[in-house]
Amino acid sequence: MALRYPGYTRQATKYLISCGFLLLLLFFWLPELSARRYNTWDWTGCPDPSATIAQDIQIVVRTGGSEPQSRLRSQLSTILSRIPQRNVLILSDMEEEIGSYHVQDVYADLSEQERASYPEFALYDTQLEYQKQGGNTRELQGGWNLGKYMNLAMKRKIWKMHQESHGGFNFRWFVFLDTDTFIEWENLLVLLSHLNDAKPLYIGSPVWLPALQFAHGGSAYILSYGAMKALNTPETRDKEQLLYSQFGFNTTALCCGDEALANVLKSKGVSLKGYWPMFNGEIPAALSFGRDLWCEPVISLHHIAGEDMQDLWQWIENWKLRTSSMQPILFKDLFEYVAPQIIGTREDWDNIHGSMKIFPKSTAAHSSFQNCKAACELDSSCFQFVYDGTTCAVSDHIRVGSKRSPEENPARTYISGWMIERIRDWTMKTYLWYLIGILGSVSEESEESLSCYSECAKHCIVPLRERGKYMSVIFYINVPIGGGVDTLPTFAGIIPFAIMGGVILSKTGRYKPLHFFGFIALTIGFGLFSTLDENPSDAAWICYQLLCSIGAGCLAGITLPAVQAPLDESDVATATGLWSFTRGFGAIWGVTIPAAVFNNECAKHAAMVSNAGVAQKLSGGKAYEYATQAFLNSTSDPTVRAEVIRVFAKSMQTVWYVCLAFSAPGLIIALFEREVKLRQDLKTEFGIEEDRKDPAAFGVIGLSTVEANAVS
């Protein structure tokens, strides 16, 4: 029975064009996948009830009339930029307007009697007078001493607002931060989603005193509704009461308002729950990365303002785009932010925190910088060292540190060094065990022997594993295997669609629709790739790879039948050989042409790089050779590194345009391709012509006549 083939109609063409149009719509929709606003939080990576939690948070920013306004403005334009104003309350010791935000005076409700009992309030009166006369209150000194009364006074004011709101003030969590505090909201929301706001909870980074621990204000701290209620019970509205704003506590003798708050909360039965290092009081460069600071989520950092606030916020936003926000940002990820600053040696630089310094026992180690370096090399756990002219110190943590000018202490000249290869090996191992943790292959025995590595795998991965997100983190591992993993979408599409194309061809006998569909997918995929810049979202480049792989898969095994179909069987072998040669020859040019285009484009854009030495490397016809992570890591200046990445991204856009120049003609040619009906029967002259009358034809020469006849 003859096979029946469906006709190739215009409906099929319309269907394929419609699919291409839908793919274009998908492209314009993709960038919104990673966009998220505070009031629509859904954190796809770890689905917790964060959307509800976000609406229940009151963010309280503490500032002052003598504090630079630029710090608050930087915060409002970065970490607070996506938060509804309803959730933001700015309290100060002076009322003013900053942009569209109203800054409230927390001391406005204090009685004259209470203000007179605090000597520091002379500055408050001076500020009010300055403001009244149009003076610049930022010129005044003493804001720190006045500010220590603000912590408790803020809680009085907030609770009063709650009581007077008649149900409109329904916040369940209160997050207090300074204007130089950086907050990673997604991690904070996930933490709060696991806690009960009705309980009296006081959360932050602990500062230890002999009989008390209090939350460090600069690192941010949190009070639950239960804690605020306990603090304000029993309620009193008698403003003339002694020390009313301070809940009857004498704050004057204490160091700061943070300590005063902890004392009053302790008297109400509320103690601090410490969450260090997640709540952290350091800048990224001052963090001591290591086994005890690697797999913990980042919630807060301190002393970050101005350009530093903008830079860090933008970097984390780009990181979220790269990872599609499918994983929490951990300190190991934040290490990527500071890693470009870690180079071989730095003069006038101290890279080790005082508490992390280990002093070698060898006297020779303290005699010179080279001997200090040698002492670090001998210690397999040593990551960095510093020599100040008289003393050598080493450390088993990784830290950038800070500048130490000779003017600070002329007797000491600091020179710092890092064991680059050792640091790279250690971070690679942690990332590898991170991958092993994803795949679920860390055994109980290895957990005991691998210590930090296995703990990292368990701590970082288990929350994702529970939600079935095994593969979501694999793409972000910064080890050599990562580059191969990043191309998985390409191969994940080619093989299945090559098989599918072969099955469809064998069932229908039609190759022209497959060619047309394949070239459509390739052309659209190359076009979409040309839109990527240096900060693409993972959703985009993964989907674009899949789209191109679908097209390549459809074409992979379907072009040969089109070559063979119109030929006689006697020509099939020759045609197949020619097809194989042409395909291999084309593959060579498929590598050579993009590499040449990439090199030329990099040379054209090399002027964008401010470092002359790096620009020369990119313009010497070897840019393709330098397009590696190792080359980027060798560039210590983060600005130059960003410029190089931008040059690479712009050059790749031209490469994709060239790819379009090859795929688009293929699509047009496929429209006019002549389709030949595939044969069902094989008619061939190839093979051994049998002569049944001659036994020798069977290779049985020498057999007897009877045997030969039997074989015949």
N, C-alpha and C positions, 0 to 999 in steps of 0.2 A: 504493500500500500504506500502510495506516495505521501510524503509529508506536505502539510499545508502551511504556508508562511503568511502571517498577517500582512496586510498592505501597509506601506510606509506613508501615512496620511499627513495632512496639514495639522490635524489635531495633535499628533505627536510633536511636531515642531513647536506649536503653541505651548504645549506642556513643558518642553525643555526651556523655552524662553521664559515662561512664568517662573520656573524653578530658579533660573538665573536672577530674575528680578527679586524674588524672595530672598535670595542670598545677599543681594545688595542692600535690601532693607535690614537684614540681619546685621550687616556690617555697620550701618549707621546706628543701630541699636546697641551694639556691643560695648562702646565706650561707657554707656550708662551702667553696665553691670557692676563696675567697681565704685560708682558714685553712691555715696550714702550720706544722709543727713542725720543729725543727732535725733530729730524727732521721728525718724522712720527707721531706727536701728533694727537690723535683723541678723547681723553677724553670721553670714552663711557658713563660715568655717567651723564655728562651734555653736550650734543653735541652742541658745539659752533664752530665757524670757527677758532679753535685754531691751526690747522695744518698750515694754512697760516700765522697766527700771529707769530708763533714760528720762521719762517724763516725771518721775518722782524725785529727781535730784535737784536740789538747790545748790548752785555753785556760788560760793561767797568769796569774792576777791578782796583782799585787804591791801589798801594803799595809804598814802599820806600826803598832806599838803606840801611837805618839804621834799618829797620823793620825786625823781625825774618822771615826767609824764610819759616819756618815750617808752618806758618799760611796759606800762599798761597798754599803750597803743599797739606795741608789738604783740602783746598777748591777745588783744582783741582781734587783730588781723590774722592770727594763726590758730592757736588751739581753741579759741573761743569763737572763731569766725562762723562756724556751722551750728552754733548752739542758739536756740531761740532766746531772745532777750528776757522772756518771762522766767527762764531758768537761771539767769545771771543777776546776782546782787553785788554791787560794788559799794563797799563801806570804807570810809576814810575819817580823818580828823578834820575834814573841811568839805563843805558842800560845793560841788561844781558840776559842770557839764563837760563830758569828753565825747565828742562825736554825737551819736544818738543815744548815748548812755547817761543816765543821771547818777551821779556819785553822791551818796547820802552821808551826812555827818553823824557818826555814831555817838558823838558826845553831846549832840544838840539837846538831848532830854535830861542831861545831868543837872542837878540842882546847883545853885550857887554855893551852897554849904559844902557839897561833896567836892566840887572843883577846887574850893579853897583849901581842902585838906591834902591836896596833891601838889607838891612844889613844882612838878614838871609841867603843870598846866599854864604856867606863865607863857610858854611857847604857843599854846593853843590861843590864848588871848592875843598874842602878837600876830599870829596867822590871820585871825579874823580882822584885825586892824589893817594888815597889809592888803588883804583881799578887798576890803572896803575902799581903800585908797588906790586900788588898781596896781599894787606892787606885785613883784614876783616872789611868791612864798617859797619857791625852790631855792632861794638864796639863804634861807634860814637853816640853822643847825640845831640838833637836839631831837630830831624826829624819833630816833630809836627809843629814847627814854620816855617820850610821850606815848609811843605806840604800845608799850607793854600793858597799858590799861585797856587797850582796845579789845583783846581776846575775849575777856569776860563780858565787856560792855556789848560786844556784837551779839552774844547769845541772848542777853536781855532784850535787845532791840528786835532780833529775829523772832523770839517767842511772843513779844508784844504784837508784831505784825501778824503772827499766826492767830492770836486771840482776837484781833480786831478785823480779821478778814471774813468772818462769818461763813466759813467753809471754802472760801476761794484760795486759801493758802493750804494746800494739801501735799506738801513735800514730805517724803519719808526718809530721805538721806540728805545730809548737809556736808558738802565738800569744801574745806577751807584751804585757800592757797594764797601765796604771795604773788606779786607781779613778775617775779623772775622764776616762777615755778613752771615746769613743763609737765603736762599730764598726757598720758596715752589712754584716751577715754575707753577704747574697746576693751582693753585688759581690765580697767577699773569696773566697767559694767559687768563683765563676767564674774569678777570677784564678788560684787554686791549681789548678783543674782543668786548666789549660793548662801546668802546670809539673811537673817530675819530682822527686819527693821524695827519690829516691836520690842526686841530685846535691847537693853542699854549697852550699845557697842561704841567703843572709842578706839579708833584704828589709825595707825600711822607708823612712822619710823622711830623706834624708841631711843631716847636719851636717858642714860642710866645715872641716877643719883643714889647715895647710900640708902635712902629709905623711900625712894620714889622713882618712877620712870614716867616720862612724859613724851608726847609726840612732838617731833621736830617740826615747827611750823613751816619752814621753807620747803620741806619735802612733801607738804600737804598732809592733812589729816581729815578724818571723817567722823562725824557723829550721826548715829541713827536717830530716828524720831524718839525711840525709847530713851536714849541717852539725853536728848534735849528735854524731854519731859521730866526725867529724873533730876536734871540740873535745876529746873525751874519749879520743883516741888519742895516745900509748899510755896504756892504762888503769893506774891506780894506786889502791890502797885504803889506802895508808899515811897515816892522818890526822895522824901526827906529822911528816910531811914539811913543810918550810918553805913557808908560804903555800899550804897544800893547797887550801883552798876557792877560792883565786884563781888556780889553775893555775900557781902559781909566779911570778905577776906581782905587782909592787908597786903596788897601787891607791891607796895613801895620798896620793901627790902629785898625783893626777889630779882633774879637776873632778867627775867622776861615773862611775857604774858603766857607763854606756853606752859611754864612751870606753875603759874598761878591757876590756870585752867585745870591741870592735872590734880592739884591739891583740892580744889573744890569738888571735882568729880569723885575723887577718892573718898571725900567725906560723905558723898551720896551713894557710895557703894559701887562706883563704876571705875574699873581699872583698864589700863591700856592693853590692847591686843597688838603686839608688835608684828609688823609685816615687812621688815627689812629682809632682803635688799630691794624688794619690789617698790617700796617707797624709799627713794634714795635722795640723799642730800648732795650729791656730787654732779659735776659736769661730766660728759662722756670721756674726755681726755684724762680725768682724774680717777676714773674707775679702775680698780685692780682686777682685771679679768683672770679667771682661773677656775679651778675645780669647784670652788664655792661661789662663783659668780659667772654662770654660763647658761644654765637651762631655766633660770627663773624668769617669769614675765616682767617686762618693764612697765611700771605704772607711773612713777614720777621721777623727775630729776630737778636739780636746783641750780641757782646762780646762772641761769640762761636768759639772756635778754637781748634786745636789739637784733642785729644781724645774726647772731648765734641762734636765737629763737627761730628766726625765719628759715635759716639754713637747715637746722635739725628737723623742723616741722616739714619742710619741703622734701627732705630726704626720706623721712618715714612715709609721707604720702606716696612718693614714688615707689618705695619698698612695698607698700600695700598694693599698688597697681601691678607690680611684678609678681606678687604672690596671690593676687586676686582676693586678698584678705581672708584666705582660707586657713590661716594659722596665726596664733598670737605672736607678736614680736617679743623675742626673748633677748637676754643680754648677749647671747652668742650672735644674734643678728645685729645688735647695736655695735658689736665689735667691728663689723664691716664698715661702719661709719668712720671709725677712728683708725682703722688699719692702714690707710694710705699715709698716715703721719708717722708710722713706725719704720724707721730707716736704720742703716748700719750704726752710725754714731751721730751725736749732736753735742756741740760745745755750748757752754753756758746753759746747761739743761740738767734738770734733776727728774729722773723718770720713776723714782721709787718713793712711795709714801713712807713716812717715818716708821709706822707700825709694821711695815712689810719688809724692812731692811734686815738682811742677814749678813753678819760680818764674818768673813772667812777667818779661820784660826791661823792660817799661814801668815807669818810676818811679811813674807815677800809679796803677798797679794796687795799689801798696803803701800808698796814702794813706788808703783807707777801704774799708769792706765793700762798698759799692755799686760802687766802681771795680774791686774784686776780682771781683765778679760780672760786671761788664761785660767784663773781660778773659777770663773763662771763656766768655761768650756769643760773643765774637769768634773763639774757637778752636773749630772744628767738632768736634774730637775730645775736647773737655773735657766731662766728665760731672758734676764736682762741684768745690767750692772751699772754702777755709777761710781766715779772716782772724783773726789773733791780736792785733790792735791795732797792730802794726808791720810785719807781713809777710803777703803774700798767697801762697797756694800753690794750684795747680789740679792735677787728675788726670784721666787718660784711663781710669781704672778706676772701678768702682762699689762703694762700701764704706759700711756703716752707721757704723762707728767706735765711739767710746766717750765718756763724759762727761769733761770737763776742768774740775774745780772751780776757781773763782778763788783758793781757799785754796792750791792747789798752787803757783801763781806769780802773785801779785797784779799784777805788771807786765804780764801777758798775759791778755787776755780773748778766748776763742775763740768764733767764730761760724761755723757751717758751713752750706753751702747745696748744693742739688742741682738739676740741670737736668732737671726731671721729664719734660717732653715729649720731650727728647732721649733720655733713658734709655728711655722707653716706645717711641720709634721704633726705637731700636737693638735692643732685645729683641724687638720685633715682627719686624724683619727677620731676626733669627737664627731665630726660630720659623718664619717663612715659608720660609727656605732649608732648615730642618729638614724641613718638609713636602715641598719639592721633592726633597730627598734621598730621602724615602720613595717618591715616585713615580718616582724614577730618572731625573729630567730635568736633572740638573746636568751640563753638558757640560764637556769638558776646557778649553775656552776660558774658561768662566765660573769654573772652579775657580781659574784663575790670577788673574783679576781680582777675585774675591769673597773671596779669602783666608780669613779666619776663618769666613765664612758657609758656604762650600762645604766647608771642612774639617769644620765642625760637622756638616753633612749627611752627609759620608762617614763620619766617625768614629762618629757616634751611630747611624747607620741601617744601615750595612753589616752589622754582626753580625745584625740582625734580618732584613735583606733576604735573607741567605744561608739563613735558616730559613723563608722564605716568609711573613714576618709584616709585609707591606707596610701593611696597614690597622690594625694593632694600636696604632700610635702616633698615628694621625690624630686620635683623639678628644681628645687631651690637649694640643692646641696652644692656648696662651692668646692667641689673636688673634681679631678679630671673626669670622673664618670658622669658628672653633671651635664657636660656638653653632649654626651651620647644620649643621656636620658631626655634631654630637651628636644631631641629629634625623634623621639618615639612616635609622636602623632603622624609623622611622615610615613613611617613603616607600618604603623597600625592601620593606615588607610590603603596603602598600595596593595598589600597581599590579599586582604579580603575582597577588594574590588577587582583585582585581577582574576581571582577565582570566580567571582560573580559574573564578570564579563565573559569568561569562558563558558560558564553554564548557560548564560543567555544566548550566546552565539550558537551553542550546540542545539539549543531548543528552538530557536527562531531562524537560524541561518542568516541573520541580518547583522552586518558589521557597521554599516554606515551610521545608524542611530547612535551606536556606541562611540564611534569616532567623534561625532558631533557633540555628544554629551561630555566626553572626555576633554575636548578642546575648550568647551564652555567653562568647565570647572577650572582648568588650568589658567585660562585667560583671566577669569574673575579673580582667582587666587593670586596671580602675579600682580594684578592691579591693586588688590587690597594690600599686599606686601609693600608696594611702593608708597603707601600712606603712613607706614610706621616710622616713628622718630626714635630718639635715643631713650625714651621712657615709655615703651609700649606696655599695654596691659597684657597680662598672661592670657586672658580670655581671647584677646585678639590674635596673638601670634600662634596660639595652639589651634584655634579654629581655622586660621588661614592655612596652616600646615595641613590640616585634615582635608581642606578643600582641594589643595593642590595634589595631595596624595590620592584623592578620589579620582581626579582627572588622569593622573599618571597611571593608576591601577587599571582604569578602563582601557587605556591605550597600550598597556604593557604587552599583553598577549594577543591583541586583536588586530594589530597591523599586519602581521605575517599572513593570515588568511586572505586579506585583501590583495596582497601581492601574488599569492598563489592561485586565487580563484580564476582569473582569465587565461591561465597558462595550461598547456598540455601537461599531462603527467610526466612526460619525458623531460620537461624543463623545470620541474619543481625543485629538484636537488640543487641545480645551478642557481635558481632564484633564491632559495633559502640561504645558500652560502653567501650570495651577494647581499642579501638583506642583513645577515649577521655582521658582515664586514662593514656595511654602511652604518649600522647601529653602533658598533664599537667605535668607528671613526668619529661619529657624531658625539659620542660620550666624551671622547678626548677633547673635542672642541667645546663641549658643554662645560668643561672645567677651565680650559684655557681662556676662552672669551670673557667669562665673568671676572676671572682673576685680572686680566689685562684692563678691563673697564674699571675695576675696583682700584687698581694701582694708579691709573690715570686720574680718576676722580679725587683720590686722596692727595695726589700731587697738586691738583687744582685748588683744593680746599685747605691745604697745609698752612696757608697764611693765617687761618683762624686760630692756630696754636701759638700761644705767646712765648713758649720755650723754643729758642732757635734750634737747639740740638734735637729735640723731639720732632720739630717740624721738618728738619733735614732728613730724618729717617723716613718720614712718611712721604717725602717728595722724591726719594731716590729710586722709585720703581720697585720697592720691596715692602710696600704697605701691607700686602696680603700676608707676607711673612711675619709682620709685627702685630697682626690682628689676633693677639692671644691674651689670656688673662695674665700670664707672666709679664708681658710687656707693660700692661696697665699697672700691675703691682710694683713694677720698677720705677714708676713715676710717683715720687713722694708728694708732689704738690697737688692737692685735690682739684684746684682750678684747672691745671694743665690736664689732669686726668679727665675731667668733664669735657674739656675742649677736644681731646682725642676721640672720646666716645661720640661726640657730636660730628666730627669729621667722618668717622666710620659710618654713622647712621646716614648722613647725607650721601655718602658714596654708594651705600647699599641701595638707596632709592633709585639711583641711575642704573644699577645692575638689574633691578626689577623691571625698569623700563625696557632694557635690552631684552630681557626674557619675554616681555610682552610683544616685542617686535618679531619674535619667533613663533609664539603661540597664536597670536591673532591671525596671521596668514594661514596657519593650520586650520583654524576655525572656518575661515572663508573657503579654503580649498575643500574642506569636508562637505560644505553645502553643495558643491558642484561635482563631488566625487561620483563616479559611475559605479553603481552597485551591481555585481554579478552574482547570480544565484549559485550558491554553493552546491557542489555535486554530492550525490548520495552514494554513488557506486564508484569504486576504484578500478580504473582500466589502466593496467600497467604492463609494459613489456620487460620490466626488470625482474630478474630472478633466474633460476637454473632451469634450462630447458631439458626436460626429462626424456630420455629415449628408453622406453620400456622394453624394446627388443634387444638392446645391448646391455648385458649385465654389467659391463665395465663402467657404464654411466653411473652406477651406484657405488663405485669404488670397491668392487668385490672381485677384482682381477685376481686370478689364481684359485678361485673356488671351483669346485666341481660343477659340471653342467646342471646336475639336479639341484645343488645348493643355490646356484645362480638363478635358476628358474624359480626357485622358492622365494628368493629375495625379490625377484621381479614381480 
